[in-house]
Amino acid sequence: AQTVTQSQPEMSVQEAETVTLSCTYDTSESDYYLFWYKQPPSRQMILVIRQEAYKQQNATENRFSVNFQKAAKSFSLKISDSQLGDAAMYFCAYRSPPGNQFYFGTGTSLTVIP
Amino acid sequence: DTEVTQTPKHLVMGMTNKKSLKCEQHMGHRAMYWYKQKAKKPPELMFVYSYEKLSINESVPSRFSPECPNSSLLNLHLHALQPEDSALYLCASSLEGRGYEQYFGPGTRLTVT
């Protein structure tokens, strides 16, 4: 089975600053998809950003961007201009077609300091 | 409509009770999932319904049984649970096949007394 590793159990960032969350994964597949999900305290898990492995261009969604290094099997999330609402657990996830299973990392708890 | 709904939001049950959790989506997704999540931990996959076939995580005890009445509904039947089964139970759905993301419901907070 594929493994997804998030080596930072907890991170903190000052409001308006930039923070980067790390994710590495292990796979022998060449075709796969990577995701970052956000789960605020007692709230619903939502998709932040999605990256297709065959696309070299890094995905961007407003203040969220990824640094996808396929050879290094690294997929980090950068949050710019951090806001209080960014405080949450962030999970990195992997999916390889044709299967429907998602593999999640252990999560990083992000605190935003006012 | 990108919503997955789950009922109830909270459930307290005794170890001898039988209860059911319900999940519904109207996005045309044909893959639906049940996850168990403990606090500050990632979701653990329990079951997947895809192409009308059920896939089971073999570590899930038989006191949990899923049911998929149709492509929009997914139930999780609970019987004779243990206190360690107390957790947040998440339902998710996705399009089948290539790289589609999952959409999660808000979860059911289950407490077994």
Interface residues (C-beta under 8 A of the other chain):
Chain A: Y32 Y33 F35 Y37 R43 Q44 M45 I46 L47 R50 E52 M89 F91 R95 P97 P98 N100 Q101 F102 F104 G105 T106 G107 S109
Chain B: A31 Y33 K40 K41 P42 P43 L45 V48 S50 S55 L90 S94 E96 G97 R98 G99 E101 Q102 Y103 F104 G105 P106 G107
